Amino acid sequence: MSVLPDLHLHYVQACQDLSQPENPFIARVLQEADKSDEITTKGITLRLAGNNHLVPVSRVTDDDLGALVSVLDQAAFVTGLDLAYNLLTDAGAQTIATFLQENSSLRYLNLMFNDIGTSGAELIAEALHTNQSLVHLRMTGNKIGNQGGMFFAAMLRINSALEKLDLGDCDVGLQCLIATSIALTQNKALKAINLNRPLLSSQQEETTVHVARMLKSNSSLVELHLGKHGMKNFGVEQLCEALYRNSTLRYLDLSCNNITYDGVKFLGELLKRNKTLRILDLGANRIEDNGAIYLSEALATRNMTLQALSVVSNNITDEGLVALAQAMQANTTLSHIYIWGNKIDRNASVAFWELIEMGRLELGCTDVVPYEVDGEVFLAELSHGLAKHRYWAPRSAAVDPGAANASLGILPVSEY
């Protein structure tokens, strides 16, 4: 019987060698990992995220990384590292970049919502020019700016291993989005990318035009997040025209844009012909009843492939919501639908109560739950949605990988 490596013992020794005080949070996580049965059967992920704890933790700093990576150098069975919501800066990014250049086992790295800037982004992106093991990188919320995003766009021209890249909320700009789109016309490895909330000053939708052009030729991308792009109906039209020629994209996120029912006309026509799209997020737009009706007509008559639809906060009233409920009666493929934040009245409440009561819609697949007062049906909100685990995940990891929730966060990197 082989002797398992003692991560905690190695960490204590590394701290002594570097004359560095132990971080009690890191020490505790390593002790828990030492007890894991998964070490002998498959790779483990060290969960060192600084949020979502019942008690305060000593968040990981730049100084803590030296001892930690020296432990990981001797632990090939550690295939995932979650350092989200900590206190890492560009100095810590340099330590991580050096580690990535030398490491050949890490597949998942989560650095979301630290304090890494442009120079740190450059170091990490350059490390990925040679690293061939990392499959999933999350930089979400680090203010790397447009120039930092450009370094990742350049990396995508070279790297052939990375499958998921999250640059959402990173303050990237117009040049980064265009360069990334151009890189993805050649990159054959990347399957998912989050480009949510760029900083765009132009209203001309140049970025959407370039993304659409990329989708016409890209044959590997499965998941695309374009939330908070200021996208209008013209941009939706460009994307839909591109997706007639794309047979791989399965998850399209257009949430928090300026799409109205005129833009949804193009999506409705696309859904009638597209046989690939599985998840469509239109949350926080302005599609209203007419847009909901366009979608329901496509779903009830022609589309039998879409599995999840979000239309939360779209100023839809009973008319549009009832049409969507009726579409679910006719369409047996659509299993997840999210409607909270609209103008839900009696008819919509009854329609969705009937879907749930007859078993057509499961409570885990929607964001509403019916209740009854004085013989009248109402809907209350459930905390479900397509972005439920985009910014956090339960420490217990009790997340159903088959759920149609933020796959950048919870689906295995090789799930596609």
N, C-alpha and C positions, 0 to 999 in steps of 0.2 A: 504494500500500500504506500503510495507516494505521500510525502510530507507537503502539506499545503504551505505556500508562502504566508508569512505573518506580516500583513500590511502595517498594522499598528506598531509592531516591534521595529520594522524598517523605518517608519516615520519618526519614532523616538530617537533612533540612532542618527537619522539624517539631521534632525534638529540639533542634536549635540554636535555633530560634525560641523554644522554651519553656524554654531553658537546662536541659534535662533530659537526663541521661546515657542513652545508648542501652542497651536491653536486648538482649544478644547473641542470646538465644533468638528474640525477635521479629524481629531483623534477619535471622537465618538463614532463618526461615520465609518472610519477604517475598522474600528472594533466590530461594528455591526457587519461590515463586509466580510470580515474574517469568519463570521459564523454562517455565512451564506452557503447553502448547498449547491448553488448555481456555479460556483467557481470551478467545480470539477466537470460540469456538463456543458456550460456555455459561458460566454462572456458576461461580465456584470457591468453595470453603470454606477459610478460613484455619484450619489445625489448630494451635492454640496450647495444647492440653491439657498440663498439667504432669506427667502420669503417663506410664507406658509408654514410657520412653526408656532406651536402652542406656547413655547417659552422663548425668550430672547436668545440669539446665538451670536457668537463672535464671527462676524462676516469675514470672508476670506479677503486678504489684502495682497498687494504685490509682494510683500516680504514673505508671506506664507507660501508662495508658489515654488520657491527654490526647493524646499524640503519635499513638497508634494510631488513635483515632477521627478525627483530622484527616486521616490518610491515607485512611481508609475514606470520608470525605466526598467524596473525589475519585475513588472507585473503585466505580462502580455495578455492575461485573462481579463484585464480591465479594458473593455472596448467602448465604454461611454463615460463622459465626464460632464456633469451638469454644474456649472459655476454661475448660474443666473443670479441676478439681484445681489451681487457682492460689491466690493470696493476696488475693483481692478481698473488700472489706468494704462497708459501707453507703456509704462515700465513693465507691468505685468504681461502686456501683450508681447513684449520682446521675449520674456521667458517662455511663453506659450509657443511663440513662433520657432524658437530654438528647439523646443520639445517636438513640435510637429515635423521639423526637418529630420530628426533622428528617430522618431517613433514610427513603427510599422504595424501597430495593432489597433490604435484608436480609430473608431468608426463614427462616433457621435460626440460633438462638442457644442455645448450650449453656453454662450457668453452673453446672453441677452440682458439688457438693462444694467450694464456696468458703466464705467466712465472712460471707455476706450475712444480715442479720437482718430484723427486722420493718420498720424504717424503710426499708431498701433495697427490700424487697418492695413497700412502698407506692409508692415512686417508680417502680419498673418497671411495676407494675400500672396506675398512673395514666397512664404514657406509652402504654400499650396501649389507652387509651380513644380515642386519636386515630390511633395507628399502624395502617395498613391493609395493610402489606406482610409483617409477620412471620407465619409460618405454623406454626412449631414452636419452642416454648420449653421448655428443661429447667432446672428449679430444684432438681433432686434433691439432697438432702443438705444444703441450706442451712437452718439452723435458724430459719426465719421464724416459727414458732409459729402458734398458732391465729389471732391477729389478722392476721398476714401472709397467711395463707391466706384470711381474710375479704376482704382487698383484691383477691385474684385472683377470688374468687367474685363480687364486685361488678363486676369487669372483664368477666366472662363475660356479664353482662347487657347490656353495651354493645358490646363488640368483635364484629365480624362477619367477621373474617379468620382468626383463629387456628384451626388445625386440630388441633394436638397440644399438650398441656400436661402436663408431668411435675412433680407435686408430691409424689413419693414420698420417704419419709425426711425430711420437712420439719417434723416435730413438729406437724402441724396437729391440730385437735381436733374435738370433737363439733359445735360451732357452724359451723365451716368446712365440714364434710362435708354438713351439712344445707343450708347456704346454697348450696353448689356444686350439690347435687342440685336444689334449687329453680331455680337459674339455668339448669340444663341442660334444664329442662322448656320453656324459651323459646328457648334458644340453638340455632340451626340450622346453625352452622358447625363446631363442634368435633366431630372424628371419633375422637380418642383421648385418654384421660386416665389418668394413673397417680396413684392415691390410696393407695399402699402405706404401711403402718406409721404410722398416725395414733396419737396418744396419747389413748386412751379409758379413762375410769375406770368407765363404766357397763357393766353386763353385759346390758342390756335390748335391745341390737341396734337402737336407734332409727335409727342411720345406715343400716343395711341396709334397714329399712322405707322410708326416704326414697329411697334409691337405687332400690329396686324400683318405687316409685311413679313415679319419673322415667323408668325404662325403659318403662313402659306408654305414655308419651306421646312420648318422644324418638324421632325418626326419622332422626337423623344419626349418632349415636354408633356407631362400628364396633369400638372396642377399649376395654376397661375392666379396670383392675387394682385388685383389692381384697385384696391380700395382707396378712397380719398384722393383720387386723381383729378377731381373736378371734371370728370368725363360727362359729356352731354350726348345728345342723340346722334350727332355726327360720328362721334367716336364709337358708339355702339354699332352703327351701321358698318364702319370699317372693320370692326372685329368680326361681325357676323359674316361679312363677305369672305374674310380670310378663313373662317371656320367651316365654310362649305368645302374647302379644299384640305382641311386638317382632319385626320382620322385618329388622332391620339389623345387630344386634350379631354380629360375627364372631369376636372374640377375648375370652374371659372368663378372667381370672386370679383364682383363689380359693386360691392357694398359702399355706402357713403359717397355716392356720386350725385350728379344732377340729371339722372335719367328720368324722363317722363314717359307717358303712355305711347308717345310717338316713337320713342326708341325701343319700347317693348314690342312694337309691331315687327321690327327686324328680328328680335329674339324669338317671337312666336313663329315666324316663318322658318327660322333656323331650326327650331325644335321639331318642326314637321318633317325635316329632312335629315337632321343630324342623328347618327346612330351611336355616337361615342360618349357624349356628355352625360355625366352621372350626377354631378352636384352643381347647382346654380345658386349663387348668393346675390340677391338684389336688395338686401336689407338697407334701410335708411336712404332710399331714393324717393321719387315722387311719381310712382306709376299709377296710383289711384285706381278707381274701379275699371276704367277702360283697359288699363294695362293688365290688371288681374284677369279680365275677361279674355284678352288676347292669349294670355298664357293658358288659361283653362281650356280654351278651344283647341289649342295645339295638344295639350296633354290628354284631353278626353278622346280625341279622334285619331291622331297621327303618331304621337310620340309614345313609345313603350320602352324607353331606355333610361330616362331621368329618374333618379332614386331619391334625391333630396332637393328641396326648394325652400329658400328663405325669402319672405317678402315682409319682414318686420318693419314697422314704422314707415309705411308708404302711403298713408292717408287713404287707405282702402276702407270702404263702408260695407254694410251687410251685403249689398249687391255683388261686389267683387269677391268677397269671402265665401259667400254661398256658391258662387260659380266655381271657385277652387275646390270646395268640398264636394260638389257634384262631379267635378273632373276626377277626384279620387275614387268616387264610386265606380266610374267607368274604367279607370286606369289602375291596373293591379300592380304595376311596377313601382310607382311613386310611394315610398314608404315613410319618408321624413318630410314634414312640412312645419314651418315656423311662421307664425302670424301675429305675435303679440306687438303692441304698439300701434295698431290700427284702430279704427272706430268700430269696435265690436259691439253689436246690439243683439236683440233677441233672436233674429233669424239666423245669424251667424253662430250664435251660441248653441242653438238647437242643432244646426247642421253639423257642427263639430262634435257635439255630444253624441249624435247618432253614429258618426264615424267611430268614435271611441267605444260606444256601447256595443256595437256590432262586431268589434274586434278588427275593423279595417285599419284603424290608426292606434298604435300602441302609445302609452303615455311616455315611454322613453324616446319616442320619435317625434315629439312635438313640444311646444313651449306653453301649452295651455292645458288646464284640467277643469272639467265641468263640476259645478256644485249647484245645489238646488235650494231656493229660499221661497217659501210660500207657494210651492208648485211651479215656480219659474226657474228656468235654467240660466246660469251665468258661467262665465269662464274666468278662471284665475291664472296667474302666470306661473310657469315652471321655469327653473333656471337651466333650461336646455337651449342649445343653439349651435350653429355651425362654428362659432368661435369660442365655444365653452372652454376649451383647453388650449387656446392660442397663447395666453399669457401666464397660465399656471397649470399645474397638474397635481392631483392628489399624491401625497407622499406615499400612500399605500399602493400606488400604481394600479388601483382597481378600476382601470378604464377599459371598457370593451373595445378592442382594436377594430371591431367591425362597425362601430358607430360612425355616423357621418358627421363627425366633429373634427375641426381643425387638424387635418392629417399631417400638416407640417410638424405638429407637436406630438401626436400620439401614435401614428401608424409606423410600424417598423420600416426602416429605411429601404428595405428590399421588397416591400409589400407589393409594388406595382407589377 
